[in-house]
């Protein structure tokens, strides 16, 4: 193949994603959704029937399952397990583009396909395929120890840890961590978060692989208990902040998981804010976007700093 030059740009202009999908007998299986075509992914054959998306206007594709995507060249390269350049030559011959053997020209670097993908098909955050809700957990951890000596570094009273149904976990996935139950707004147990106790342990929080924290607001199921309290509503950027506030005697507390705020979390927080005059944010790590969203619903101020275990002081 040395010596034959193909213009990637020309191939991309000449061949549509529809044409490529048709050649692979995949076109008919996709359904229109707005300007896109959606369906199952031909590569990862993932569980979601809508994870593979084709933007026909931009002649690009993306799979939310295997996180692969690109243009027609990337699609053929992945399908045939060949280089982008070999894919261009294949498209050239399949669609009779007559590009092969044309006058030598500077070949575009292969990375251009990737860069273009990032610009065109960066997965829109809001469209991330999320289930509507987390399913209830089918078991409970019965041997959690709220008084375990390892938990001392967290500086929490054992009663506080007990109040949240949390405790030191000595076996399984969360071994050596503080396991903290997470409930939905109705009080149904959904998952246990495993907070690292040692400073340098990563990740700081462990969640079950199929649990989506962005669908929940921590401690929301206790809202009925504290809805009539005077004073502000506190919102901690992470679960530990909720426990620390409770330890300090604050009961009107909700928590996020990593300082980010999804639309669903915003809705939940906004829904309870009408009972309070002020929202006090506690902890580092609130994303700018989360703060920008929260100020739409309440007067926001920043609360006391707690020395967070596991974080550089
Ligand atoms: Zn896929």
Boltz pocket constraint, residues with backbone or C-beta under 6 A from the ligand:
constraints:
  - pocket:
      binder: B
      contacts: [[A, 41], [A, 42], [A, 43], [A, 44], [A, 45], [A, 46], [A, 52], [A, 63], [A, 64], [A, 65], [A, 66], [A, 67], [A, 68]]
      max_distance: 6.0
